[in-house]
């Protein structure tokens, strides 16, 4: 549990810095954003997860905003996860070096907005994680259904660019079939039971 809160604290710091930058955007740009009707579909590509994994394979989402208050999203990820990402402070999934892996996510989210562009939501889905040692024939493969909650910030017409859509989301999920702490060589795959993420999607609002 202490490990979970350490990861969550690190990701919260990153989220706070990013949102602070967003909130410094001039009010005039905010007015331009408001001119775009909230109802409509959007499709976006995930930036943060892909950037630390050399953009290998795909991560994105598609969704529909029904009105000022409600939207749904489908997130799909098929990511070849690098050793750097798994051992990085932002992930803390693995302690030590020499482990890479794969992430598969199929998840549906239902969000409710408050305070303009902020939202809270619930999610449910399927996640598969692979961890494999780069030199030893040792491997973990885990599949699980998940359920969780999220807080996020979603906005169209960002920086006055018409139809530019972003979604910064911070989900926390419960793994129904969790991963116990496991040694792979000299590295340790940490327990995966309650798992937080921070993802940034950038795309197009139709």
N, C-alpha and C positions, 0 to 999 in steps of 0.2 A: 504493500500500500504506500509506503514511503517513496518507493521508486516511481509509482504512478504520479504522486504529487510533485516530485522533482521534475518529471517530464512535462506535466501540465503547467508548472510555473514557468519553465523555459519557453514553452509555446505561447503562454499568455503574454510574456514580455514582448515577443515578436509581434503578436497580434496587436498589442497596445501601441507599439511604435508605428506600425503600418496605419492603424486607424487614426492616430494623431496626425499623420501626414494627410490622410484623406480629409480630415476635418479642417485643414488649413486652406482648402480650395475656396476661392472667392465665392461670395454669395451669388454673384451674377451667374456663375456657372451652375450653381444649384438651381437657379430659376430656369435655366435652359433645360436642365434635366427634368424638371417638373412638367414641361410642355409635352413630353413623350408619354402617351397613355400607358398606364401600368399594365393593362391587360395585354397578353401576347406571349408567344413562345420565344425561347432563347436557346442557344447552343454555345458551349464554351469548351476551351481547352485548358487543362490544368497545368500550371506553370511551376509551382514549387517542388512537387514530387518529381516531375519530369526533369527539372534542371539539375537536381543533385544525382540523377541517374542517367545523365548523358542523353536524355530524350529517347531512351530505348523503349520501343513499342508505343503504347497509347494510354492516355488518361483524359477523360472528359466527362461532360454532363450535358443533358438536355432537359428542359423543363418548361413549365407553363405557369404564368402568373395570372390568376383569375381576376383579381381586383386589388385594391390598395392593401388588403390584409392577408391574402392567401396565395401560396404557390406550391407546386409540387416539382420534384427533381428526380431524375434517374442518373445515377453516377456509375460509370463503367471504367475500370482500370485493368490493364494488362501490362504490368511494369516489371522489367528486369532490374532488380534492385542491386545496387553496387555495394561493395564492401565499405566504401566511404560513407554511404547513407546509413547503413545498418549500425555502424560504430560511431556515427556522429552524435554530438551533444543534443541536436534537435530531435533525434530519433531514440537513441539509447536502447535500441532493441537488442544489441549484442555488446557484451563487454569483451574487448580484445579484438584481434585482427584475424583475417583469414577466412571470413565467412561472407558469402554473397547469397542472393536468393531471388525470389519472385513473389510479386503481389498481385492477386486477382480480387477485384471488388465488383460486385453487382448489388447496388443499394438504392432503395427508394426512400425519399425524404418528403415530409409534409411540413411546411413552414408557415408561421403566422407572424406578421410584421407588427412592430410597435415602434413608436418614435421615428417614423419616416422610413429609413432604409435598413434599420436593424430588425432582426427577426430571431425568434427561437423556434425550435422544431423537434420533431421525432423522426427516427430513421429505423429501418429494418432491412436486412439483406443477407448476402452470402459473401464470405471472405475466405480465400485460401492463401496461406503463407508457406513459402518454401525457404529453408535455410540450409545451405550446403557448404561444406568446407572446400576451399579452393584446391587443396592438394590431397586431402584424405578422403576415403570413400565413406564419408559420414554425412547424413542428410536428415532433415526433419521436413515432413509434409503434413500440414494440418488444414482441415476444412471445417468450417463452422457457420452456423446461422448466427446472426448478430441482431441486437436491438440497442438503441441508444437515444441520446438527445444531442442537440447542437445549438450553438449561438452563432450568428453570422451577420454579415453586412452585404447587401446586394443593391446594385445601382446601375442604371442605364444612363447614356449620354455623359459618361465620365469625361472630365476636362473639356466639356463642350463638344466632344466628338459624337456626332449623332449616331445612334445605334450601338455604340461601344458599351458592352455590358461586362461588369465584374461581379463576382461572388466570392467573398472571403468567408470561409466557413470553418468552424472549429468543433467537429463532432467528437463525442466520447461514447465508445461502444462497449457493450458487454459481450464477450465471447461465450456462447453456450458450451462450446467444446474448446476449452482453453489450452494453452501450451504451458507445460510446466518448465521450470528452469532446467536447461539441458546443456551438457558440455559437448562441444564439437572441437576436438583437438584441445588447444590451450584456450580457446574462446568459450564464452558462456552465452547461450541464448537465454535472455531473461524471460520471466513469466509474462505471458500474454493472457490476461483475463479481463481487465478493464483497460481499454486502449484509446488514448487521445490522438488526434491528428490536427494539423492546420494546413488547409489547402486553399490555394488561390486560383480561381477560374477566370479566364478572360475570353470573351467571345462576342457574339452578335445578338442583338435584340430585334426580333422580326416585327 
